[in-house]
Amino acid sequence: MATAENATAAAEEAAPSTNVTRVNPDFVLPDYVCCVITDGIWIWFFFLTTFAVLILIVTLKYCKKRLAKPRFKEKNKSLLLRYVVAEDRGAVDFVREEPIPVAEFLVYYTSRRKLKTVDRLETTRILESFPKRRQPPDLTAREPINAKKNFDSVSLPFDFNRVKLDRSPNGDDDALTDYVNASRVDGGERRWIVAQSPQEGAGVVADFWHLVWQERSPALVMLTRTYELIKVMSAQYWPLFVGKTEQYGDFSVTVIGEESYAHYKVIHLAVTSLMYVYK
C-alpha cells in the first residue's frame, strides 16, 4: 500500500508534465530591452487609432460640406480650371464637341478616364452655358411628397419628359403620386430611360422595379457602384447571390446567373409581379 510520502512524491514528479506556466521571480530584463508591450497597451493603441480615424472622417466630411457652400463655388471652379491646365497636361483639348464615332469611342474613353477632372469642368461649363430661365420646369420633382424620393436635388427630371408610374390606389401615400426620378431620352433609333440610383426608404426601390416592369425594360445599365469609399451611391436593389430571391414591394426579383469581367459584371435577373400584369 502506498504511503502519504510516496503519494506526495508521485504528485511532485507528475507536476512538470502539466501545462502550467511558472514565473521565475528572479527574472530580470536584459539591458538592451527598453520596454515591454503588454496586452493592455495593445488595447489602448487600438482604441486611440480607431478614435483618430473617426475624427479624420468627421473632419473630412465637415470640410467637404463647408467647401460646397455658395461662397466657395467660384473659388473652387477657378482652382479646378487651374488644376486642369497645370496638372492634366492640356486635358481640355481632349474634350470633343462633335459626336464620337462608335469605332473611335473606346480609344476616346480610355484617354478620358485618365483625366477625370475634365468631366467635372465640362459639366460645370455646360450648366453655366444653359440659362436658368430657359430650363424646363421640374415642379413635380420638388413637391414635398416627391422630394423624399430623390437621391439628391441635383439631378431632377423635367415635367415634360418624366416617366409617370401607373398607380393602382391601395390606400397608402405612394398611391397618391405617380413620381419616380426617371426621364425619357430620345436617342433616335433607340429610346432610353435615364433614372437616378434608387435610395433606401420611401418605397423608392419598389418604385424602381415598378418602372422596370411598366416600361418592359430588357436591360439595366448601372453606371455607379453601390458605394464608393464611405459614400453610399445607390441602394442594393437586387439580391446579392445567385439563386436568391428578394421582395421589393409588389415585385419579386431573383438572380438566375452572373458573369464577371475585368471592369464590369453581367447579372441575369428574373422579375415577377404579384399585382401588375403587362398590358
VEXDREN-2710 file (C-alpha; in Angstrom, 1 decimal):
% VEXDREN-2710
k/r/px/py/pz
1/MET/0.0/0.0/0.0
2/ALA/1.4/3.4/-1.0
3/THR/2.1/5.8/1.9
4/ALA/1.4/9.5/2.1
5/GLU/5.0/10.3/1.4
6/ASN/5.0/8.2/-1.7
7/ALA/1.8/9.9/-3.0
8/THR/3.4/13.3/-2.5
9/ALA/6.5/12.3/-4.3
10/ALA/4.4/10.9/-7.2
11/ALA/2.5/14.2/-7.4
12/GLU/5.7/16.2/-7.5
13/GLU/7.1/14.1/-10.2
14/ALA/3.9/14.5/-12.3
15/ALA/3.8/18.3/-11.8
16/PRO/6.4/19.2/-14.5
17/SER/4.3/17.3/-17.2
18/THR/1.3/19.6/-16.7
19/ASN/0.8/22.7/-18.9
20/VAL/1.2/25.2/-16.0
21/THR/3.4/28.3/-16.7
22/ARG/5.6/29.2/-13.8
23/VAL/7.0/32.7/-13.3
24/ASN/10.6/32.9/-12.2
25/PRO/10.7/35.6/-9.5
26/ASP/14.4/36.2/-10.2
27/PHE/13.9/37.0/-13.9
28/VAL/15.5/40.4/-14.8
29/LEU/15.1/42.2/-18.2
30/PRO/18.3/42.4/-20.2
31/ASP/19.9/45.9/-20.6
32/TYR/19.1/46.0/-24.3
33/VAL/15.3/45.7/-23.7
34/CYS/13.9/49.2/-23.4
35/CYS/10.2/48.4/-22.9
36/VAL/7.6/45.6/-22.8
37/ILE/4.3/45.8/-24.8
38/THR/1.6/44.2/-22.8
39/ASP/-2.0/43.3/-23.9
40/GLY/-3.3/46.4/-22.2
41/ILE/-1.1/48.6/-24.3
42/TRP/-2.2/47.0/-27.5
43/ILE/-5.9/47.6/-26.5
44/TRP/-5.2/51.2/-25.8
45/PHE/-3.4/51.6/-29.1
46/PHE/-6.4/50.1/-31.0
47/PHE/-8.9/52.4/-29.3
48/LEU/-6.7/55.5/-29.9
49/THR/-6.2/54.6/-33.6
50/THR/-9.9/54.0/-34.1
51/PHE/-10.7/57.3/-32.4
52/ALA/-8.2/59.1/-34.6
53/VAL/-9.6/57.6/-37.8
54/LEU/-13.2/58.6/-36.8
55/ILE/-12.0/62.2/-36.1
56/LEU/-10.3/62.3/-39.5
57/ILE/-13.5/61.1/-41.3
58/VAL/-15.7/63.6/-39.5
59/THR/-13.2/66.4/-40.3
60/LEU/-13.1/65.5/-44.0
61/LYS/-16.9/65.4/-44.2
62/TYR/-17.2/68.8/-42.5
63/CYS/-14.6/70.3/-44.9
64/LYS/-16.4/68.9/-47.9
65/LYS/-19.7/70.3/-46.7
66/ARG/-18.2/73.7/-45.9
67/LEU/-16.4/74.0/-49.3
68/ALA/-19.7/73.2/-51.0
69/LYS/-21.3/76.4/-49.8
70/PRO/-22.0/79.1/-52.5
71/ARG/-19.2/81.4/-51.4
72/PHE/-16.7/78.7/-52.2
73/LYS/-18.1/77.7/-55.5
74/GLU/-16.4/80.3/-57.7
75/LYS/-13.1/79.8/-55.9
76/ASN/-13.5/76.0/-56.4
77/LYS/-14.2/76.5/-60.2
78/SER/-11.1/78.7/-60.5
79/LEU/-8.9/76.2/-58.7
80/LEU/-10.3/73.4/-60.8
81/LEU/-9.6/75.2/-64.0
82/ARG/-6.0/75.9/-62.9
83/TYR/-5.5/72.3/-61.9
84/VAL/-6.7/71.0/-65.3
85/VAL/-4.4/73.4/-67.1
86/ALA/-1.4/72.9/-64.9
87/GLU/-1.6/69.2/-63.9
88/ASP/-3.6/67.5/-66.7
89/ARG/-1.3/68.5/-69.5
90/GLY/-3.8/70.4/-71.5
91/ALA/-6.6/67.9/-70.8
92/VAL/-9.2/70.4/-72.0
93/ASP/-8.0/69.7/-75.6
94/PHE/-9.4/66.1/-75.2
95/VAL/-12.9/67.4/-74.9
96/ARG/-14.7/66.9/-78.3
97/GLU/-17.8/68.9/-79.2
98/GLU/-18.7/66.8/-82.2
99/PRO/-20.3/63.3/-82.0
100/ILE/-17.8/60.5/-81.5
101/PRO/-18.0/57.6/-84.0
102/VAL/-18.5/54.2/-82.4
103/ALA/-15.2/52.9/-83.9
104/GLU/-13.3/55.7/-82.0
105/PHE/-15.3/55.6/-78.8
106/LEU/-13.1/53.0/-76.9
107/VAL/-9.9/55.0/-77.7
108/TYR/-11.6/58.2/-76.6
109/TYR/-13.0/56.7/-73.4
110/THR/-9.6/55.2/-72.5
111/SER/-7.9/58.6/-72.8
112/ARG/-10.7/60.5/-71.0
113/ARG/-10.9/58.1/-68.0
114/LYS/-7.3/59.1/-67.1
115/LEU/-8.4/62.7/-66.9
116/LYS/-11.4/62.6/-64.6
117/THR/-11.1/66.2/-63.6
118/VAL/-12.2/67.2/-67.1
119/ASP/-15.6/65.7/-66.6
120/ARG/-16.4/68.0/-63.7
121/LEU/-15.1/71.0/-65.6
122/GLU/-17.1/70.1/-68.7
123/THR/-20.3/69.5/-66.7
124/THR/-19.8/72.9/-65.0
125/ARG/-19.4/74.7/-68.3
126/ILE/-22.5/73.0/-69.8
127/LEU/-24.7/74.0/-66.8
128/GLU/-23.3/77.6/-66.9
129/SER/-24.0/77.9/-70.6
130/PHE/-27.6/77.0/-70.2
131/PRO/-29.6/79.9/-68.7
132/LYS/-31.8/79.1/-65.8
133/ARG/-34.8/80.9/-67.4
134/ARG/-34.6/78.5/-70.4
135/GLN/-34.7/75.3/-68.4
136/PRO/-37.9/73.4/-68.5
137/PRO/-39.8/73.3/-65.1
138/ASP/-39.2/70.4/-62.7
139/LEU/-42.0/71.4/-60.2
140/THR/-43.3/67.8/-59.8
141/ALA/-39.9/66.6/-58.6
142/ARG/-39.7/69.3/-56.0
143/GLU/-43.1/68.7/-54.4
144/PRO/-42.7/67.6/-50.7
145/ILE/-44.4/64.2/-51.3
146/ASN/-41.9/63.5/-54.2
147/ALA/-38.7/65.3/-52.9
148/LYS/-38.1/62.4/-50.4
149/LYS/-37.8/60.0/-53.4
150/ASN/-34.8/61.9/-54.9
151/PHE/-31.3/60.6/-54.0
152/ASP/-30.2/64.3/-54.3
153/SER/-31.6/67.5/-55.6
154/VAL/-29.0/68.0/-58.3
155/SER/-30.5/65.5/-60.9
156/LEU/-34.2/66.1/-61.2
157/PRO/-36.4/65.1/-64.1
158/PHE/-38.2/67.8/-66.0
159/ASP/-42.0/67.8/-66.1
160/PHE/-42.3/67.3/-69.8
161/ASN/-40.3/64.1/-70.2
162/ARG/-40.5/62.4/-66.8
163/VAL/-41.8/58.9/-66.6
164/LYS/-45.2/58.5/-64.9
165/LEU/-46.0/55.4/-62.9
166/ASP/-49.3/53.7/-63.5
167/ARG/-50.7/53.5/-59.9
168/SER/-53.4/51.2/-58.6
169/PRO/-54.6/53.1/-55.4
170/ASN/-54.3/50.9/-52.4
171/GLY/-54.7/53.5/-49.6
172/ASP/-51.0/54.3/-48.9
173/ASP/-49.2/57.6/-49.6
174/ASP/-47.3/56.2/-52.6
175/ALA/-50.6/55.7/-54.4
176/LEU/-51.1/59.5/-54.3
177/THR/-48.2/60.2/-56.6
178/ASP/-47.0/58.8/-59.9
179/TYR/-43.5/60.2/-59.4
180/VAL/-40.2/58.4/-60.0
181/ASN/-36.9/60.0/-60.7
182/ALA/-36.6/58.9/-64.3
183/SER/-36.7/60.7/-67.7
184/ARG/-37.3/59.6/-71.2
185/VAL/-34.5/60.3/-73.6
186/ASP/-34.9/60.1/-77.4
187/GLY/-31.8/58.7/-78.9
188/GLY/-33.0/58.5/-82.5
189/GLU/-33.3/54.8/-83.4
190/ARG/-33.2/53.9/-79.7
191/ARG/-35.1/55.3/-76.8
192/TRP/-33.7/55.3/-73.3
193/ILE/-34.9/55.9/-69.7
194/VAL/-32.4/57.6/-67.5
195/ALA/-33.1/57.0/-63.8
196/GLN/-31.5/58.1/-60.7
197/SER/-30.0/55.4/-58.5
198/PRO/-32.7/54.4/-56.0
199/GLN/-32.2/55.0/-52.3
200/GLU/-33.3/53.1/-49.2
201/GLY/-36.6/54.1/-47.8
202/ALA/-39.7/55.9/-49.0
203/GLY/-40.6/52.9/-51.3
204/VAL/-38.0/54.1/-53.9
205/VAL/-36.6/50.6/-54.6
206/ALA/-40.2/49.3/-55.2
207/ASP/-40.9/52.2/-57.5
208/PHE/-37.8/51.5/-59.4
209/TRP/-38.9/47.9/-60.1
210/HIS/-42.4/49.2/-60.9
211/LEU/-40.7/51.4/-63.5
212/VAL/-38.8/48.5/-65.0
213/TRP/-41.9/46.3/-65.1
214/GLN/-44.1/49.0/-66.6
215/GLU/-41.7/50.1/-69.3
216/ARG/-40.7/46.5/-70.1
217/SER/-37.0/47.4/-69.9
218/PRO/-35.0/44.5/-71.3
219/ALA/-31.7/45.6/-69.7
220/LEU/-30.5/47.8/-66.9
221/VAL/-27.1/49.6/-67.1
222/MET/-25.8/50.7/-63.7
223/LEU/-23.2/53.4/-64.0
224/THR/-22.0/53.5/-60.4
225/ARG/-21.2/51.2/-57.5
226/THR/-23.5/50.9/-54.6
227/TYR/-20.9/52.7/-52.5
228/GLU/-17.5/54.4/-53.1
229/LEU/-15.2/54.6/-50.1
230/ILE/-17.6/55.8/-47.3
231/LYS/-20.2/57.4/-49.6
232/VAL/-23.4/55.5/-50.5
233/MET/-24.1/55.8/-54.2
234/SER/-27.1/53.5/-54.5
235/ALA/-29.3/51.1/-52.6
236/GLN/-28.7/47.4/-53.1
237/TYR/-31.8/47.0/-55.2
238/TRP/-31.2/43.4/-56.3
239/PRO/-30.2/40.1/-54.5
240/LEU/-26.5/39.6/-53.8
241/PHE/-26.3/35.9/-54.6
242/VAL/-27.2/33.6/-57.5
243/GLY/-30.4/31.7/-56.7
244/LYS/-31.6/34.2/-54.1
245/THR/-35.0/35.9/-54.3
246/GLU/-36.0/39.2/-52.6
247/GLN/-39.2/41.0/-52.5
248/TYR/-39.5/44.8/-53.3
249/GLY/-43.0/46.0/-52.8
250/ASP/-45.2/44.1/-55.3
251/PHE/-42.2/42.7/-57.2
252/SER/-40.1/39.7/-56.7
253/VAL/-36.5/39.6/-58.1
254/THR/-34.4/36.5/-58.5
255/VAL/-30.7/36.3/-59.6
256/ILE/-30.5/33.4/-62.1
257/GLY/-26.9/34.0/-63.3
258/GLU/-23.8/36.1/-63.1
259/GLU/-20.9/36.8/-65.3
260/SER/-17.8/38.6/-64.1
261/TYR/-15.4/40.5/-66.4
262/ALA/-12.4/42.8/-65.9
263/HIS/-14.4/46.1/-65.3
264/TYR/-18.0/45.1/-65.0
265/LYS/-20.5/42.3/-64.3
266/VAL/-23.5/41.0/-66.1
267/ILE/-26.2/39.8/-63.8
268/HIS/-29.2/37.9/-65.2
269/LEU/-32.5/38.6/-63.3
270/ALA/-36.0/37.2/-63.3
271/VAL/-38.7/39.7/-62.2
272/THR/-42.2/38.8/-61.4
273/SER/-45.1/40.8/-60.1
274/LEU/-47.8/39.9/-57.6
275/MET/-50.1/42.7/-58.6
276/TYR/-49.4/44.1/-62.1
277/VAL/-49.5/42.4/-65.5
278/TYR/-48.3/43.5/-68.9
279/LYS/-50.9/45.4/-70.9
END
